[in-house]
Amino acid sequence: MPVVSGILTAEPTPYKKRKRTTRLSDKEHDKDEDRKNKAKTDYTTKPFNSSKLRKKYNFGDGQVMNVWNEAIRQVEERKICAFTEDLKGHELPATKREKGESKVFGLAAQAFNVATDPSTCLPGYITGNLVLPPRGIKDAEGVGICAQAFTVGDCQPNSVEIAIADPEVNGGKFEPNSAQRRLLTKGEMFHVPPGNIYRIENHSRKVACTLYWTIIKPFKRRSEE
C-alpha cells in the first residue's frame, strides 16, 4: 500500500502592485483634451497672436517707414516692407524650348528696386520672388554685369535644379549637355556671378517652388574707373 512521504506545493504567484486609477471629472477631462489638442497644433501655419505685443509697442501695418537716406543725407519716407498680398507675380516671357522640356513657365514678382547712386559708393539692387509651378522652368538667362543671389523657399525636397553654363564650352553659352547642375532644397542658396548664364527648373510634379532673389547692380563699369 502506497505511503505519502510529502506534499508538493506550488511557488506563490509573484504579486504585482496595481496602480490606482483616478477617474477624471468632466472638467478635468476637458482640460486634458485641450492639452492634447494644443500638442497637435501646427504652429508653422497657425498665425501668431500678436495682441499682447501690439499693446506693448506701436506696430504699423503699412509698407512705408521713416528712414535715413545716406545718399541725400536726410530723412525720408520709403517703402521698407513688401507683403505677400502685394507681390503680384507676372508670367515670365515665353521662349522656344527644347524637345521634351516642360511648357510650364514661372511667375516673377518685384518687391524693391533701388537705383545705384553715382554720387556715392552705394550699390543698387532689385529684390523679389519667383514661383515655379510643378515642372516649371526659368529659362536660361545671362546676368550681364550684375550679380544675382537666390534663396530656395518652400518646395519638394531636392527638386529644385540650378544649372550654370560652363564658361569654357561654346563661348559660355548655355548648352544642356555641358551645363553644371545641382539639386537644392528649402533653405539652401546659390548665386550667379556677373557674366554667367543660369537656368532653374522645378522637377516636382506635385509641389510648387518659391525662390527669393536679389539682383545686385554694379556701382560703375570697369571701363569708367
C-alpha positions as CSV (number, residue, x, y, z in Angstrom):
1,M,0.0,0.0,0.0
2,P,1.5,3.4,-1.1
3,V,2.6,5.7,1.7
4,V,2.6,9.6,1.4
5,S,6.0,10.8,2.1
6,G,5.5,14.5,1.5
7,I,3.3,17.2,-0.2
8,L,4.5,19.4,-3.1
9,T,3.1,22.9,-3.1
10,A,3.4,25.5,-5.9
11,E,5.5,28.6,-5.5
12,P,3.4,31.6,-4.7
13,T,2.4,33.7,-7.8
14,P,4.5,37.0,-7.8
15,Y,2.4,39.9,-6.7
16,K,2.3,42.9,-9.0
17,K,1.2,46.0,-7.3
18,R,-1.6,47.6,-9.2
19,K,-1.6,51.3,-9.9
20,R,-4.5,53.1,-8.6
21,T,-6.5,54.7,-11.4
22,T,-8.2,58.0,-10.7
23,R,-11.3,58.8,-12.7
24,L,-11.1,62.4,-14.0
25,S,-14.0,64.7,-13.5
26,D,-15.7,66.1,-16.6
27,K,-13.9,69.4,-16.1
28,E,-10.5,67.8,-15.7
29,H,-11.2,65.6,-18.7
30,D,-11.9,68.7,-20.8
31,K,-8.7,70.3,-19.7
32,D,-6.8,67.1,-20.6
33,E,-8.3,67.1,-24.0
34,D,-7.3,70.8,-24.5
35,R,-3.7,69.9,-23.6
36,K,-3.7,67.1,-26.2
37,N,-5.2,69.3,-28.9
38,K,-2.6,72.0,-28.2
39,A,0.2,69.5,-28.6
40,K,-1.2,68.6,-32.0
41,T,-1.4,72.2,-33.2
42,D,0.8,73.0,-36.3
43,Y,2.4,76.3,-35.2
44,T,4.1,76.6,-38.6
45,T,0.8,77.5,-40.2
46,K,-1.2,79.0,-37.2
47,P,-0.9,82.8,-37.1
48,F,0.9,84.2,-34.1
49,N,-1.3,86.0,-31.6
50,S,0.3,89.5,-31.5
51,S,-2.3,91.2,-29.3
52,K,0.0,91.5,-26.3
53,L,2.9,92.8,-28.4
54,R,0.6,95.4,-30.0
55,K,-0.4,96.6,-26.6
56,K,3.2,97.0,-25.5
57,Y,4.6,98.6,-28.7
58,N,3.2,100.6,-31.6
59,F,3.0,98.3,-34.6
60,G,2.1,99.8,-38.0
61,D,0.6,97.9,-41.0
62,G,1.8,99.9,-44.0
63,Q,4.8,99.3,-46.3
64,V,6.3,102.8,-45.7
65,M,8.7,103.8,-42.8
66,N,10.6,106.9,-41.9
67,V,14.3,106.1,-42.6
68,W,17.7,107.9,-43.2
69,N,18.8,108.2,-46.8
70,E,22.6,108.1,-46.8
71,A,22.7,109.2,-50.5
72,I,21.0,112.5,-49.9
73,R,21.9,112.8,-46.2
74,Q,18.4,113.4,-44.9
75,V,15.3,111.6,-43.5
76,E,12.6,110.4,-45.9
77,E,9.7,108.1,-46.1
78,R,10.4,105.0,-48.1
79,K,8.9,101.6,-48.9
80,I,10.6,99.2,-46.4
81,C,8.2,96.2,-46.3
82,A,6.8,94.1,-49.1
83,F,3.8,92.0,-48.0
84,T,2.8,88.7,-49.7
85,E,-0.6,90.0,-50.8
86,D,1.1,92.9,-52.6
87,L,3.6,90.7,-54.6
88,K,1.7,90.1,-57.8
89,G,3.6,87.6,-60.0
90,H,3.8,88.1,-63.7
91,E,4.5,85.2,-66.1
92,L,8.0,85.1,-67.5
93,P,8.4,85.8,-71.2
94,A,7.7,82.7,-73.4
95,T,10.7,81.3,-75.1
96,K,11.2,78.4,-77.5
97,R,12.2,75.3,-75.6
98,E,13.9,72.0,-76.4
99,K,12.0,68.9,-77.4
100,G,10.9,67.1,-74.2
101,E,11.1,70.2,-72.0
102,S,8.1,71.2,-69.9
103,K,6.0,74.1,-71.3
104,V,5.3,75.5,-67.8
105,F,6.6,79.0,-67.1
106,G,7.3,80.7,-63.8
107,L,5.8,83.8,-62.2
108,A,8.1,86.6,-61.0
109,A,7.2,89.5,-58.7
110,Q,9.3,92.5,-57.7
111,A,9.4,93.8,-54.2
112,F,12.1,96.6,-54.2
113,N,14.1,98.4,-56.9
114,V,16.8,100.7,-55.5
115,A,18.8,102.6,-58.1
116,T,22.6,102.9,-57.9
117,D,23.6,106.4,-56.9
118,P,26.7,107.6,-58.9
119,S,27.5,110.2,-56.4
120,T,28.1,107.7,-53.6
121,C,29.6,104.2,-53.3
122,L,26.2,102.7,-52.5
123,P,25.1,99.9,-54.9
124,G,21.7,99.5,-56.3
125,Y,19.6,96.3,-56.1
126,I,16.3,94.7,-57.1
127,T,14.6,92.0,-55.0
128,G,11.6,89.8,-55.4
129,N,10.4,86.3,-55.6
130,L,10.0,83.6,-58.3
131,V,7.3,80.9,-58.2
132,L,7.8,77.9,-60.3
133,P,4.7,75.7,-60.5
134,P,5.2,71.9,-60.7
135,R,7.6,71.2,-63.6
136,G,8.0,75.0,-64.1
137,I,11.1,76.3,-65.7
138,K,13.0,79.6,-65.6
139,D,14.7,79.6,-69.0
140,A,18.4,80.2,-69.4
141,E,19.3,83.9,-69.0
142,G,22.5,85.8,-68.6
143,V,23.0,88.2,-65.7
144,G,25.2,90.7,-67.6
145,I,27.4,92.8,-65.4
146,C,25.0,92.3,-62.4
147,A,25.2,89.5,-59.8
148,Q,22.2,87.5,-58.7
149,A,21.6,85.7,-55.4
150,F,18.8,83.2,-54.7
151,T,17.3,81.6,-51.6
152,V,15.2,78.5,-52.1
153,G,11.9,78.7,-50.2
154,D,9.0,76.1,-50.0
155,C,9.5,73.2,-52.4
156,Q,9.6,69.4,-52.5
157,P,13.0,68.4,-51.0
158,N,15.8,68.1,-53.6
159,S,13.5,69.0,-56.5
160,V,15.0,72.4,-57.5
161,E,17.7,72.4,-60.2
162,I,20.1,75.2,-60.7
163,A,22.2,74.9,-63.9
164,I,25.0,77.2,-64.9
165,A,26.6,77.3,-68.3
166,D,30.3,76.1,-68.5
167,P,32.2,79.2,-69.5
168,E,34.8,77.0,-71.2
169,V,32.3,75.4,-73.6
170,N,30.8,77.1,-76.7
171,G,31.8,80.6,-75.5
172,G,29.9,80.3,-72.3
173,K,26.5,79.9,-74.0
174,F,24.1,77.6,-72.2
175,E,24.2,74.0,-73.5
176,P,22.1,71.3,-71.8
177,N,24.8,68.6,-72.1
178,S,27.7,70.7,-70.7
179,A,25.7,72.7,-68.1
180,Q,26.8,72.4,-64.4
181,R,23.8,71.2,-62.4
182,R,22.9,70.9,-58.8
183,L,19.7,69.9,-56.9
184,L,18.7,72.1,-54.0
185,T,16.1,72.1,-51.2
186,K,14.4,74.6,-48.9
187,G,16.7,76.9,-47.0
188,E,19.6,76.5,-49.5
189,M,21.1,79.3,-51.6
190,F,23.1,79.9,-54.7
191,H,24.4,82.9,-56.6
192,V,25.3,83.7,-60.2
193,P,28.4,85.9,-60.7
194,P,28.5,88.6,-63.4
195,G,29.0,87.4,-66.9
196,N,27.3,83.9,-66.4
197,I,24.2,82.3,-67.7
198,Y,21.9,80.2,-65.5
199,R,18.7,78.2,-65.7
200,I,16.3,77.0,-62.9
201,E,13.8,74.1,-63.1
202,N,11.3,72.7,-60.6
203,H,11.3,68.9,-61.2
204,S,8.5,68.2,-58.7
205,R,5.2,67.1,-60.4
206,K,3.2,67.9,-57.3
207,V,4.7,70.9,-55.4
208,A,5.3,74.5,-56.5
209,C,8.6,76.1,-55.6
210,T,9.2,79.6,-54.4
211,L,12.6,81.3,-54.7
212,Y,13.7,84.7,-53.3
213,W,16.1,86.6,-55.5
214,T,18.3,89.7,-55.3
215,I,19.9,91.4,-58.3
216,I,22.9,93.5,-57.3
217,K,23.6,96.3,-59.7
218,P,27.2,97.4,-60.3
219,F,28.5,100.7,-58.9
220,K,30.1,101.6,-62.2
221,R,31.5,99.9,-65.2
222,R,35.1,98.7,-65.1
223,S,35.9,101.0,-68.2
224,E,34.7,104.0,-66.2
225,E,37.4,103.5,-63.5
